[in-house]
Amino acid sequence: MFTTMEQCTDFIFKLKAVDHKRAPLVMMREVLAHLDNPQDKIKAIHIAGSNGKGSTVNALRKMFEGAGYKVGAFTSPHLERVNERMTINGVQIPDAQFLQYMNAVARIIETHYNGDYPSFFEVITLIMFLYLAAAQVDFALIETGLGGRLDATNVITPLVSIITTISLEHTAFLGDTYAKVAFEKAGIIKEGVPVIVGVKNEEALAIIREVASERHAECFILGEDFTSTTPQQLEGMQQFDYEKADIKMQEIALKMAGAHQVANASLAVTAMLVLQEKGHVRIAESSIRTALQTAQWAGRFEQVAQNIVLDGAHNSEGTAALIQTLKDVYPNRKYNFIYAALSDKDHVNSVALMDKVANSIAFTQISLPNAMPAEQLAALSQHPKKVYSSDWLGVIDAEIQGKEVDDILVITGSLYFIAEARKSLLEVVR
């Protein structure tokens, strides 16, 4: 049995999905049955999508909290501690309870599966279900890890499903076309359960509409069934109008920067309104407004120091949103990029987008088995002022020392890289 978090995390971080060849979700359902099916004891909102899941979850969490509800959330990846992935009203699961539920899972694996553990994500998903069910949260916001149809979280029947965006990512697992990726993400749509959709790609939207229709799921699509206006940039804030049927909310203040965050906020507002229409919640417009005015999400256009921005833009859609946000928030400035990423992403397009607007680009890498080597990333760039080094700490230090006062240093790429960079930078700032 596990007695310390260090012992526990050392073990679970080594668990890999590729080591286990079971049929998807079969073991999840079997182990959950041994645990008395905690997933059936929570009222869930299920969120899938290539980008925007965490920001949408965070906006919803703040709305629920503002309305007086006890709300659990399951997000990924974590930036510093695995405990960040499961919270109640924003407070991380305590170590003692993490270990308690890990040991409950371990007993079943050892007893019934001869110690043949499932993947890291499946294990923490099991811990999350136990934790949120035991805490008797009013609602649980559950973010998928990868895809949707075969995701470890896809054992719930939620009150509402949300699909944020569709990008070509994890193509080895999800497919190499928008239609294939959309089919996987649409796997979270359940019979008769409303789905809120922020997807814009028509190929992907067609698949989502088809699946929703087959499952008799009411479908609310951004730009069709609800709308939001182009945001107006204010001091440390942006403002937009929202409309759904006869509901109109004007001049909503949003703390998070970027037009893509307006889309995420609109998805969250729509989900709350649908939940209210179905009789699941009671929430005042003032609670929605206050939540959006205060909600922020670490590693998403996070300004950690003077003219230094961290953003986990881990695919080309995210990179495009980051660049547009830079232009909105810091117009007429020079942008110096630092980029590190994993090998399963669409780097060609992301790098090409940065090439067009960058003053300079530095490529680096982090110590993960699937990290893309800095030299290979740099080879994708045509920028005249590009450098590369495998020493990410050295790269960040050199770029900070070398930049002009008014230049914006943009540290971006994999959220795992952002986590490491953020930890290092905040230690300096503190």
KAURNOR-V872039 format. One record per backbone hydrogen bond with DSSP energy under -1.0 kcal/mol. NH is the residue of the N-H (numbers start at 1). CO is the residue of the C=O. If there is no record, write none. Layout:
BEGIN
((NH:CO) (NH:CO))
END
This chain:
BEGIN
((8:4) (9:5) (10:6) (11:7) (12:8) (13:9) (14:11) (15:12) (19:16) (20:17) (26:23) (29:25) (30:26) (31:27) (32:28) (33:29) (34:30) (35:31) (36:33) (37:32) (40:37) (41:38) (45:140) (46:160) (47:142) (48:162) (50:165) (56:52) (57:53) (58:54) (59:55) (60:56) (61:57) (62:58) (63:59) (64:60) (65:61) (66:62) (67:63) (68:65) (69:64) (72:139) (73:87) (74:141) (75:85) (84:81) (85:82) (86:83) (87:73) (88:91) (89:71) (91:88) (93:86) (98:94) (99:95) (100:96) (101:97) (102:98) (103:99) (104:100) (105:101) (106:102) (107:103) (108:104) (109:105) (110:106) (111:107) (112:108) (113:109) (115:109) (116:113) (117:115) (120:15) (123:119) (124:120) (125:121) (126:122) (127:123) (128:124) (129:125) (130:126) (131:127) (132:128) (133:129) (134:130) (135:131) (137:132) (138:70) (139:70) (140:43) (141:72) (142:45) (143:74) (144:47) (149:184) (154:151) (155:153) (159:44) (161:194) (162:46) (163:196) (164:48) (169:167) (170:344) (173:170) (174:170) (175:171) (181:177) (182:178) (183:179) (184:180) (185:181) (186:182) (187:184) (188:185) (189:186) (192:215) (193:190) (195:218) (196:161) (197:220) (198:163) (205:201) (206:202) (207:203) (208:204) (209:205) (210:206) (211:207) (212:208) (213:209) (214:210) (215:211) (216:213) (217:212) (220:195) (222:197) (223:226) (224:221) (225:221) (226:221) (227:243) (229:241) (232:239) (234:237) (237:234) (238:254) (239:232) (240:252) (242:249) (243:227) (244:247) (247:244) (249:242) (252:240) (254:238) (255:292) (263:259) (264:260) (265:261) (266:262) (267:263) (268:264) (269:265) (270:266) (271:267) (272:268) (273:269) (274:270) (275:271) (276:272) (277:273) (278:274) (279:276) (280:275) (288:284) (289:285) (290:286) (291:287) (292:288) (293:289) (294:290) (295:291) (300:297) (302:310) (304:302) (304:308) (305:308) (308:305) (309:409) (310:302) (311:411) (312:299) (313:311) (314:312) (319:315) (320:316) (321:317) (322:318) (323:319) (324:320) (325:321) (326:322) (327:323) (328:324) (329:325) (330:326) (336:408) (337:360) (338:410) (339:362) (340:412) (343:370) (347:345) (350:346) (351:347) (352:348) (353:349) (354:350) (355:351) (356:352) (358:354) (359:335) (360:335) (361:385) (362:337) (363:387) (364:339) (368:366) (371:368) (372:341) (377:373) (378:374) (379:375) (380:377) (381:378) (387:361) (389:363) (392:390) (395:391) (396:392) (397:393) (398:394) (399:395) (400:396) (401:397) (402:398) (403:399) (407:404) (408:334) (409:307) (410:336) (411:309) (412:338) (414:340) (418:414) (419:415) (420:416) (421:417) (422:418) (423:419) (424:420) (425:421) (426:422) (427:423) (428:424) (429:425) (430:426))
END
